[in-house]
Amino acid sequence: MDAAITITELSVDLLPEAVRLCERALDLPEDAEEAGDIVDALWPRAAADRPVLPLGAYRGDELVGVLLGSVSSADPGLGHVDLIAVLPEQRRQGVGRALLERAEQVLGGRGATELLLAGNPPYYAWPGIDVRYTPAVCAALALGYRQDRTAWNMTADLSYEESPALRSTEAAERRLAERGVTVRRAEPADLPALVAFARSTFGGAWDGELAQSVGRPDAGCHLAERDGELLGFAAYGACRPSWFGPMGTAPAAEGSGIGGVLLRRCLRDQQRESGVEAAQIGWVGPVPFYSGSAGARIERVFFLYRRTLDGK
Ligand SMILES: CC(C)(COP(=O)(O)OP(=O)(O)OC[C@H]1O[C@@H](n2cnc3c(N)ncnc32)[C@H](O)[C@@H]1OP(=O)(O)O)[C@@H](O)C(=O)NCCC(=O)NCCS
């Protein structure tokens, strides 16, 4: 008879084992390939900024499932499940349920009143459950979660030189220069001004992603300024080398072409420096902008779920 399942909190020395499990258990090849970056971002790197709950499910002494949970830094009443994965041959035997129930118990005990099956920026792998992870959608519904939002990523094709995503920015930059606007790569010394600009213009959600991008390997940021005043920025690589974002243009500068230049400068870096062939524009807002400026297409679609933990 199969050994019973036990759920324990994982110590960080088990990270390589958790990565190996995700390489096998994340059914979408693009996620399996990036399992190392995903687990690293959601666990040790995220733990520097917010409470993280890494759970393992064991059958005997074999690790058969992993759940990475966290608490929102913006609202301590919100718990998140950032990742859940069970080995294919161990599914439909209650492992996912046991992991989720433990996460509800522990995060509830730490003050969460709701649990979200949704990304917890700035460290997130996906905005929610990719609809192609259909067993996860079924499990969420079976375990009492309700869908509250839909989100999507767009893909910019960097695999061929003539791609609209790699179109030259030279002419547009010349036009901007005539109007006194300079576009350049951001340096670590720019970070405080970038964070202040992002906060005052768009609210406080992007501090972490900016800090994870500027001057880091396989990541970066470009900015536009006039007379020392920031007009916009675009960043990439914060969570994984293939991811683009966040970006923002000052409302007064919208429509000037700054956004398209910043976007394509980042995509060019991702292709040249990190060898990325398909950039993911995560948790997208303005579809027509990305479609028009870089020929990006909507590709990944996610359902976001939540469940109240009170009165269980
Ligand atoms: C989602 C996942 C973690 C579920 O793990 P699991 O151990 O199979 O889940 P459980 O056995 O506890 O299932 C709980 C309930 O969910 C529902 N469910 C799970 N898989 C299902 C499927 N393939 N079809 C229909 N319902 C399903 C069932 O109601 C099930 O209860 P039941 O077996 O008593 O009917 C697993 O399928 C997985 O690892 N998928 C790949 C990774 C993934 O999608 N992660 C989510 C994105 S991070």
The ligand as a Tripos MOL2 file, in Angstrom:
@<TRIPOS>MOLECULE
LIG
   48    50     1     0     0
SMALL
NO_CHARGES

@<TRIPOS>ATOM
      1 C1         -3.2930   21.1440  -10.0660 C.3       1 LIG1
      2 C2         -2.6030   19.9940   -9.3320 C.3       1 LIG1
      3 C3         -1.6050   20.5830   -8.3500 C.3       1 LIG1
      4 C4         -3.6770   19.1730   -8.5800 C.3       1 LIG1
      5 O1         -2.9970   18.2130   -7.7920 O.3       1 LIG1
      6 P1         -3.6750   16.8190   -7.3920 P.3       1 LIG1
      7 O2         -2.8290   16.2100   -6.3310 O.co2     1 LIG1
      8 O3         -3.9510   16.0040   -8.5890 O.co2     1 LIG1
      9 O4         -5.0660   17.3160   -6.7600 O.3       1 LIG1
     10 P2         -6.0710   16.4650   -5.8700 P.3       1 LIG1
     11 O5         -5.8880   14.9920   -6.1160 O.co2     1 LIG1
     12 O6         -5.9540   16.9130   -4.4660 O.co2     1 LIG1
     13 O7         -7.4680   16.9320   -6.4780 O.3       1 LIG1
     14 C5         -8.4090   17.6890   -5.7410 C.3       1 LIG1
     15 C6         -9.6830   17.8170   -6.5850 C.3       1 LIG1
     16 O8         -9.4500   18.6560   -7.6960 O.3       1 LIG1
     17 C7        -10.2130   18.2090   -8.8250 C.3       1 LIG1
     18 N1         -9.3040   17.7850   -9.8980 N.ar      1 LIG1
     19 C8         -7.9680   17.6660   -9.8540 C.ar      1 LIG1
     20 N2         -7.4820   17.2920  -11.0590 N.ar      1 LIG1
     21 C9         -8.5330   17.1650  -11.8780 C.ar      1 LIG1
     22 C10        -8.6850   16.8140  -13.2360 C.ar      1 LIG1
     23 N3         -7.6310   16.4710  -13.9910 N.pl3     1 LIG1
     24 N4         -9.9280   16.8160  -13.7670 N.ar      1 LIG1
     25 C11       -11.0090   17.1250  -13.0160 C.ar      1 LIG1
     26 N5        -10.9390   17.4540  -11.7000 N.ar      1 LIG1
     27 C12        -9.7160   17.4660  -11.1450 C.ar      1 LIG1
     28 C13       -11.0180   17.0160   -8.3320 C.3       1 LIG1
     29 O9        -12.2660   17.4750   -7.8570 O.3       1 LIG1
     30 C14       -10.1600   16.5390   -7.1910 C.3       1 LIG1
     31 O10       -10.8640   15.7840   -6.2340 O.3       1 LIG1
     32 P3        -11.2490   14.2270   -6.5410 P.3       1 LIG1
     33 O11       -10.0160   13.5770   -7.1180 O.co2     1 LIG1
     34 O12       -11.6380   13.7120   -5.2050 O.co2     1 LIG1
     35 O13       -12.3550   14.2830   -7.5360 O.co2     1 LIG1
     36 C15        -1.8840   19.0610  -10.3670 C.3       1 LIG1
     37 O14        -2.7960   18.6990  -11.3750 O.3       1 LIG1
     38 C16        -0.6670   19.6790  -11.0220 C.2       1 LIG1
     39 O15         0.4300   19.6280  -10.4750 O.2       1 LIG1
     40 N6         -0.8250   20.2480  -12.2410 N.am      1 LIG1
     41 C17         0.2860   20.8470  -12.9600 C.3       1 LIG1
     42 C18         0.7820   22.1180  -12.2880 C.3       1 LIG1
     43 C19        -0.2790   23.1780  -12.2240 C.2       1 LIG1
     44 O16        -1.2020   23.2280  -12.9880 O.2       1 LIG1
     45 N7         -0.1280   24.0980  -11.2920 N.am      1 LIG1
     46 C20        -1.0310   25.2310  -11.2080 C.3       1 LIG1
     47 C21        -0.4090   26.4080  -11.7800 C.3       1 LIG1
     48 S1          0.8080   26.9630  -10.6370 S.3       1 LIG1
@<TRIPOS>BOND
     1     1     2 1
     2     2     3 1
     3     2     4 1
     4     2    36 1
     5     4     5 1
     6     5     6 1
     7     6     7 2
     8     6     8 1
     9     6     9 1
    10     9    10 1
    11    10    11 2
    12    10    12 1
    13    10    13 1
    14    13    14 1
    15    14    15 1
    16    15    16 1
    17    15    30 1
    18    16    17 1
    19    17    18 1
    20    17    28 1
    21    18    19 ar
    22    18    27 ar
    23    19    20 ar
    24    20    21 ar
    25    21    22 ar
    26    21    27 ar
    27    22    23 1
    28    22    24 ar
    29    24    25 ar
    30    25    26 ar
    31    26    27 ar
    32    28    29 1
    33    28    30 1
    34    30    31 1
    35    31    32 1
    36    32    33 2
    37    32    34 1
    38    32    35 1
    39    36    37 1
    40    36    38 1
    41    38    39 2
    42    38    40 1
    43    40    41 1
    44    41    42 1
    45    42    43 1
    46    43    44 2
    47    43    45 1
    48    45    46 1
    49    46    47 1
    50    47    48 1
@<TRIPOS>SUBSTRUCTURE
     1 LIG1         1 GROUP 0 **** ****
